[in-house]
Amino acid sequence: MAVSAASLDLPVLEGRRATDVDDLPAEAWLARNPFGYAVWRYDDAVAILRDKRWHNAAGRIPELMGITDERFLSRQNVNILSAEGDVHTRLRRLVAPAFSPRSADRLRPFMREVIDGLVDAVAPSGRADFAADICEPYPIPIICELLGAPKSDWQLFSRLANDVLEVFSLDIAQKLDSIMQAQDELDAYTRQLIAERRGRPADDLLSDLIAQEEAGDRLTTDELVMMVNAVIVGGTDTTRNQLGCAVSLFAEHPEQWSMLAERPELAPRAVEESMRYFGAVRGTARFASVDVEYRGVHFPAGTFMGVGIADANRDVEVFAAPKEFDITAHKGDQPHLTFGSGIHYCLGQALARAELQEALPLLARRMPNLRLDGVPTWKPDGVGIFGPASMPVCFDAGH
């Protein structure tokens, strides 16, 4: 018979930092956190993420953050990032072909062009704030190109995307008005773009989504607008922060940075190892849609469960030498969990991988002898996506 989770004498995690679990007893697998409970071992993380009874808590972030503003809460429509059941299955089925590796690959030349241009601006001095000068501006032109937004609109698109992404900030309550205004502007812009693509299809994601149909079913205009928002929310800050996390690692391992410059074929391995060792997505959350029994413990419906992805990615039972960063080593047969697992496995993973695979070897070649030129400032490790807010670096100039 299952025992109630509430009745267990469990360790308590005060925050969500990866180091919180280091001092827990070796046999521990479950702990309390400020919102409910947490798991961090690889097998438990995979089990929770793949169990359809545990629903994605992304749509309940405002609730977790204490937001009660009805104007804001009423706008939180179902989207593919938080949908479940038949709604999620239908959306995923319709849009998955548009997010194929082939679709991402057609943008690779443009990705190289963008990153080359960003390095051009800092190469003569041999100094940069890597977070502000490279990471921050990198994804937006690619997202615009992906969607088919004209270059003349990139600056507008960047401003709206940045304002919408404030939904993940710790002081979201003070930014609700600007977030909602940006959402309205972005929705209006997207509807205009959709109308243009319906009459004049192009070689871009939006045209692919409009054309995609299965058994007579296709996305409505509202669903297309939702998908554009999902692409921005899911594909902008993640890439920025993961690139920053990866380069901070290479700054600590200069021999591997030099190796990547000389052997660009190591890029796929470098991306996977960077995401495993220091992923921008440190954890995620689920809530029990019904009463759930797991490992002999009963969790009532509504229970929140934190999933420690960063810790799972360093599980000694799964990965070889998990606390060593090595882009040449085979760490094991199990994938890292930075892209998630189960039905909410990252839809844009092919695009994210392509962006990082193109950026890292080019940066290694053009920013040789890269090293930190001061102490990086890191974003709060508690909400959304983790990465550097500022990362001063220096490197050999003129490349």
C-alpha positions as CSV (number, residue, x, y, z in Angstrom):
1,M,0.0,0.0,0.0
2,A,1.3,3.4,-0.9
3,V,2.3,5.9,1.8
4,S,1.3,9.5,1.6
5,A,4.1,11.8,0.5
6,A,2.9,14.3,3.1
7,S,3.6,11.8,5.9
8,L,7.2,11.2,4.9
9,D,10.2,12.6,6.8
10,L,12.0,14.2,3.7
11,P,14.9,16.5,3.3
12,V,14.1,20.0,2.3
13,L,15.6,21.9,-0.6
14,E,15.4,25.6,0.0
15,G,16.2,26.5,-3.6
16,R,16.7,24.9,-7.0
17,R,20.5,25.1,-7.2
18,A,22.2,21.9,-8.4
19,T,24.4,21.9,-5.3
20,D,21.3,21.6,-3.0
21,V,21.2,17.8,-3.6
22,D,24.9,17.2,-3.0
23,D,24.6,17.0,0.7
24,L,21.6,14.7,0.7
25,P,21.9,11.1,1.9
26,A,23.0,8.7,-0.9
27,E,19.7,6.7,-0.6
28,A,17.5,9.8,-0.9
29,W,15.5,10.1,-4.1
30,L,12.7,12.5,-3.1
31,A,12.8,15.9,-1.3
32,R,10.5,18.8,-0.5
33,N,10.9,22.1,-2.2
34,P,9.1,25.5,-1.8
35,F,6.3,24.4,-4.2
36,G,5.9,20.7,-3.4
37,Y,8.4,17.9,-4.1
38,A,11.5,17.3,-6.2
39,V,13.4,14.4,-7.9
40,W,16.9,14.6,-9.3
41,R,18.1,11.1,-10.2
42,Y,18.1,10.3,-13.9
43,D,15.7,7.4,-13.8
44,D,13.2,9.3,-11.6
45,A,13.4,12.4,-13.8
46,V,12.7,10.3,-17.0
47,A,9.9,8.5,-15.3
48,I,8.1,11.7,-14.2
49,L,8.7,13.4,-17.6
50,R,7.3,10.4,-19.5
51,D,4.3,9.8,-17.2
52,K,1.3,11.5,-18.9
53,R,-0.4,11.9,-15.6
54,W,2.2,14.5,-14.6
55,H,1.2,17.6,-16.7
56,N,3.6,20.3,-17.7
57,A,3.4,23.2,-15.2
58,A,4.5,25.9,-17.7
59,G,1.0,27.2,-18.0
60,R,0.9,27.6,-14.2
61,I,4.1,29.6,-13.8
62,P,2.1,32.8,-13.1
63,E,0.3,31.0,-10.3
64,L,3.6,29.8,-8.8
65,M,4.9,33.3,-9.0
66,G,1.9,34.6,-7.0
67,I,0.3,36.5,-10.0
68,T,-3.4,37.1,-9.3
69,D,-4.1,39.8,-12.0
70,E,-7.2,38.5,-13.8
71,R,-6.4,40.6,-16.9
72,F,-3.1,38.7,-17.3
73,L,-4.4,35.3,-16.2
74,S,-7.3,35.4,-18.7
75,R,-4.9,35.8,-21.6
76,Q,-3.0,32.6,-20.9
77,N,-4.5,30.5,-23.7
78,V,-3.7,26.9,-24.3
79,N,-0.4,26.6,-26.3
80,I,1.8,23.7,-27.4
81,L,4.2,24.3,-24.5
82,S,1.6,23.6,-21.9
83,A,-1.2,21.7,-23.7
84,E,-1.9,18.0,-22.7
85,G,-3.8,15.0,-23.9
86,D,-5.6,15.1,-27.2
87,V,-5.1,18.8,-27.7
88,H,-1.3,18.4,-27.4
89,T,-1.3,15.3,-29.6
90,R,-3.1,17.1,-32.4
91,L,-1.0,20.2,-32.3
92,R,2.2,18.2,-32.2
93,R,1.1,16.0,-35.1
94,L,0.3,19.0,-37.2
95,V,3.4,21.0,-36.6
96,A,6.2,18.4,-36.1
97,P,7.0,18.1,-39.9
98,A,7.8,21.8,-40.0
99,F,10.4,21.4,-37.2
100,S,12.4,18.6,-38.9
101,P,16.2,18.6,-39.0
102,R,15.9,19.3,-42.8
103,S,14.0,22.5,-42.0
104,A,16.7,23.5,-39.6
105,D,19.5,22.6,-42.0
106,R,18.4,25.1,-44.6
107,L,19.1,27.9,-42.1
108,R,22.7,26.8,-41.4
109,P,24.4,29.1,-43.9
110,F,22.4,32.0,-42.5
111,M,23.4,31.1,-38.9
112,R,27.1,31.2,-39.9
113,E,26.5,34.6,-41.6
114,V,24.9,36.0,-38.4
115,I,27.5,34.7,-36.0
116,D,30.3,35.9,-38.4
117,G,28.8,39.4,-38.4
118,L,28.6,39.5,-34.6
119,V,32.3,38.5,-34.3
120,D,33.3,41.1,-36.9
121,A,32.1,43.8,-34.5
122,V,34.4,42.7,-31.6
123,A,37.3,40.9,-33.4
124,P,39.5,44.0,-33.9
125,S,39.6,44.8,-30.1
126,G,39.9,41.2,-28.9
127,R,37.4,42.0,-26.1
128,A,33.7,41.5,-25.7
129,D,30.9,41.0,-23.2
130,F,30.1,37.7,-24.7
131,A,26.6,37.6,-23.2
132,A,25.6,41.1,-24.6
133,D,27.6,41.2,-27.8
134,I,27.2,37.6,-29.1
135,C,24.5,35.6,-27.2
136,E,21.9,38.3,-26.9
137,P,21.6,39.3,-30.6
138,Y,22.3,35.8,-32.1
139,P,18.8,34.1,-32.1
140,I,16.5,36.9,-33.2
141,P,17.6,37.2,-36.9
142,I,17.4,33.4,-37.1
143,I,13.9,33.3,-35.7
144,C,12.9,36.1,-38.1
145,E,14.4,34.3,-41.0
146,L,12.8,31.1,-39.8
147,L,9.3,32.8,-39.8
148,G,9.9,34.8,-42.9
149,A,9.8,38.2,-41.2
150,P,11.6,40.8,-43.4
151,K,14.9,42.3,-42.2
152,S,13.4,45.7,-41.9
153,D,11.3,44.3,-39.0
154,W,14.1,42.6,-37.1
155,Q,14.5,45.5,-34.6
156,L,10.7,45.6,-33.9
157,F,10.6,41.9,-33.6
158,S,13.6,41.9,-31.2
159,R,11.9,44.5,-29.0
160,L,8.6,42.6,-28.8
161,A,10.3,39.3,-28.2
162,N,12.4,40.7,-25.4
163,D,9.3,42.2,-23.7
164,V,7.3,39.0,-24.1
165,L,10.1,37.0,-22.5
166,E,9.9,39.1,-19.4
167,V,7.2,36.6,-18.4
168,F,10.1,34.5,-17.0
169,S,11.6,37.3,-14.9
170,L,11.5,37.3,-11.1
171,D,9.8,40.7,-11.0
172,I,7.0,39.7,-13.5
173,A,4.4,41.3,-11.3
174,Q,5.9,44.7,-11.9
175,K,6.1,44.1,-15.7
176,L,2.6,42.8,-16.5
177,D,1.4,45.9,-18.4
178,S,4.4,46.0,-20.7
179,I,4.3,42.2,-21.2
180,M,0.6,42.4,-22.2
181,Q,1.2,45.3,-24.5
182,A,4.0,43.4,-26.3
183,Q,1.8,40.3,-26.6
184,D,-0.9,42.4,-28.3
185,E,1.6,44.0,-30.7
186,L,3.2,40.7,-31.5
187,D,-0.1,39.0,-32.1
188,A,-1.2,41.8,-34.5
189,Y,2.1,41.7,-36.3
190,T,1.9,37.9,-36.6
191,R,-1.7,38.0,-38.0
192,Q,-0.5,40.4,-40.7
193,L,2.4,38.1,-41.6
194,I,0.0,35.1,-41.7
195,A,-2.4,36.9,-44.0
196,E,0.5,37.7,-46.3
197,R,1.8,34.1,-46.3
198,R,-1.7,32.7,-47.1
199,G,-1.7,34.7,-50.3
200,R,2.0,34.4,-51.1
201,P,3.7,31.3,-49.6
202,A,7.5,31.4,-49.1
203,D,10.3,29.0,-48.0
204,D,9.8,29.6,-44.3
205,L,8.3,28.0,-41.2
206,L,5.1,30.0,-41.3
207,S,4.3,28.9,-44.8
208,D,5.1,25.3,-43.8
209,L,2.7,25.5,-40.9
210,I,0.0,27.1,-43.0
211,A,0.3,24.3,-45.6
212,Q,0.6,21.5,-43.1
213,E,-2.5,19.3,-43.1
214,E,-3.4,15.8,-42.0
215,A,-6.7,14.1,-42.6
216,G,-8.4,17.4,-43.4
217,D,-7.2,19.0,-40.2
218,R,-5.0,22.1,-40.2
219,L,-4.1,24.9,-37.8
220,T,-6.4,27.8,-37.4
221,T,-5.2,31.4,-37.4
222,D,-5.3,31.6,-33.6
223,E,-3.2,28.4,-33.5
224,L,-0.7,29.8,-35.9
225,V,-0.3,32.9,-33.8
226,M,0.2,30.6,-30.8
227,M,2.9,28.7,-32.6
228,V,4.8,31.9,-33.4
229,N,4.7,32.9,-29.7
230,A,5.8,29.4,-28.8
231,V,8.8,29.6,-31.2
232,I,9.8,32.9,-29.6
233,V,9.4,31.8,-26.0
234,G,10.9,28.4,-26.6
235,G,13.6,29.3,-29.0
236,T,15.1,32.6,-28.1
237,D,16.3,32.7,-24.5
238,T,17.2,29.0,-24.6
239,T,19.7,29.5,-27.4
240,R,21.2,32.7,-25.9
241,N,21.8,31.2,-22.5
242,Q,23.0,27.8,-23.7
243,L,25.6,29.4,-26.0
244,G,26.7,31.5,-23.0
245,C,26.9,28.5,-20.7
246,A,28.8,26.5,-23.3
247,V,31.4,29.2,-23.9
248,S,31.9,29.7,-20.2
249,L,32.9,26.0,-20.0
250,F,35.3,26.3,-22.9
251,A,36.9,29.4,-21.2
252,E,37.7,27.0,-18.4
253,H,39.0,24.3,-20.8
254,P,41.1,26.2,-23.3
255,E,42.6,23.0,-24.8
256,Q,39.2,21.9,-25.9
257,W,38.4,25.3,-27.4
258,S,41.6,25.0,-29.5
259,M,40.7,21.5,-30.4
260,L,37.2,22.5,-31.6
261,A,38.8,25.3,-33.8
262,E,41.0,22.7,-35.4
263,R,38.4,19.9,-35.6
264,P,35.0,21.5,-36.4
265,E,33.6,18.0,-36.9
266,L,33.5,17.8,-33.1
267,A,30.8,20.4,-33.0
268,P,27.8,17.9,-32.5
269,R,29.7,16.2,-29.7
270,A,30.7,19.6,-28.2
271,V,27.0,20.7,-28.2
272,E,25.7,17.5,-26.5
273,E,28.4,17.5,-23.9
274,S,28.0,21.2,-23.1
275,M,24.2,20.7,-22.7
276,R,24.8,17.7,-20.5
277,Y,27.5,19.3,-18.3
278,F,26.0,22.8,-18.1
279,G,22.6,23.1,-19.5
280,A,20.7,26.4,-19.6
281,V,17.5,24.5,-18.6
282,R,18.4,23.5,-15.0
283,G,15.0,22.0,-14.1
284,T,11.4,21.9,-15.0
285,A,8.1,21.3,-13.1
286,R,5.1,19.1,-13.4
287,F,1.9,18.8,-11.5
288,A,-0.2,15.7,-10.9
289,S,-3.4,15.8,-13.0
290,V,-4.8,13.0,-11.0
291,D,-3.7,11.1,-7.9
292,V,-0.4,9.4,-8.7
293,E,1.4,6.5,-7.1
294,Y,5.1,6.4,-7.8
295,R,7.7,4.2,-6.1
296,G,5.2,3.3,-3.4
297,V,4.4,7.0,-2.6
298,H,1.0,8.6,-3.1
299,F,0.9,12.1,-4.6
300,P,-2.5,13.7,-4.6
301,A,-3.9,15.5,-7.6
302,G,-2.5,19.0,-7.8
303,T,0.9,18.1,-6.3
304,F,3.8,20.0,-7.9
305,M,7.0,18.1,-8.7
306,G,10.3,19.7,-9.5
307,V,12.5,17.7,-11.9
308,G,16.2,18.4,-11.4
309,I,17.5,18.1,-14.9
310,A,21.0,19.5,-14.2
311,D,21.5,16.9,-11.5
312,A,20.1,14.1,-13.6
313,N,22.6,15.0,-16.3
314,R,25.4,14.2,-13.9
315,D,24.0,11.0,-12.4
316,V,27.0,8.7,-11.7
317,E,24.7,5.6,-12.4
318,V,24.1,6.7,-15.9
319,F,27.0,8.8,-17.3
320,A,30.7,7.9,-17.4
321,A,32.8,10.5,-15.5
322,P,29.8,12.8,-15.3
323,K,31.6,15.6,-13.5
324,E,34.2,15.9,-16.2
325,F,33.7,18.1,-19.3
326,D,35.2,16.3,-22.3
327,I,33.9,16.9,-25.9
328,T,35.8,13.8,-27.2
329,A,34.6,11.2,-24.6
330,H,31.7,8.8,-25.0
331,K,29.6,9.4,-21.8
332,G,27.2,6.5,-22.2
333,D,24.1,5.4,-24.2
334,Q,21.5,7.6,-22.4
335,P,20.7,11.1,-23.8
336,H,21.0,14.2,-21.6
337,L,17.7,15.6,-20.4
338,T,18.2,19.3,-21.2
339,F,15.7,19.0,-24.1
340,G,13.4,17.1,-21.8
341,S,11.8,13.7,-22.3
342,G,8.4,12.3,-23.1
343,I,5.6,14.1,-25.0
344,H,7.0,17.5,-24.2
345,Y,10.5,16.7,-25.6
346,C,11.7,20.0,-27.1
347,L,10.0,20.5,-30.5
348,G,12.7,22.9,-31.7
349,Q,15.7,20.7,-30.7
350,A,16.9,20.4,-34.3
351,L,17.0,24.2,-34.7
352,A,18.7,24.6,-31.4
353,R,21.3,22.0,-32.1
354,A,22.0,23.5,-35.6
355,E,22.4,27.0,-34.1
356,L,24.9,25.8,-31.5
357,Q,26.7,23.5,-33.9
358,E,27.3,26.3,-36.4
359,A,28.2,28.9,-33.7
360,L,30.7,27.1,-31.5
361,P,33.4,26.0,-34.1
362,L,33.2,29.3,-35.9
363,L,33.6,31.2,-32.6
364,A,36.5,28.9,-31.6
365,R,38.3,29.7,-34.9
366,R,37.7,33.4,-34.8
367,M,38.1,34.0,-31.1
368,P,41.3,32.0,-30.3
369,N,42.8,31.9,-26.9
370,L,39.5,32.9,-25.4
371,R,39.5,33.5,-21.7
372,L,37.4,35.3,-19.1
373,D,38.3,38.9,-18.6
374,G,36.5,39.4,-15.4
375,V,33.9,37.6,-13.2
376,P,30.7,36.7,-15.1
377,T,27.3,37.8,-13.7
378,W,24.8,35.0,-13.8
379,K,21.0,35.2,-14.0
380,P,19.0,34.1,-11.0
381,D,19.0,30.3,-10.8
382,G,15.4,29.9,-9.9
383,V,13.1,30.9,-12.7
384,G,13.0,30.0,-16.4
385,I,16.3,29.6,-18.1
386,F,19.8,30.0,-16.6
387,G,22.8,31.7,-18.2
388,P,25.2,34.6,-18.1
389,A,23.8,38.2,-17.8
390,S,27.3,39.5,-18.4
391,M,30.5,37.6,-19.4
392,P,33.5,39.7,-20.2
393,V,36.0,37.8,-22.3
394,C,39.3,38.5,-24.2
395,F,40.9,36.7,-27.1
396,D,43.5,37.1,-29.7
397,A,42.4,40.0,-31.9
398,G,42.1,40.2,-35.6
399,H,40.7,36.8,-36.7
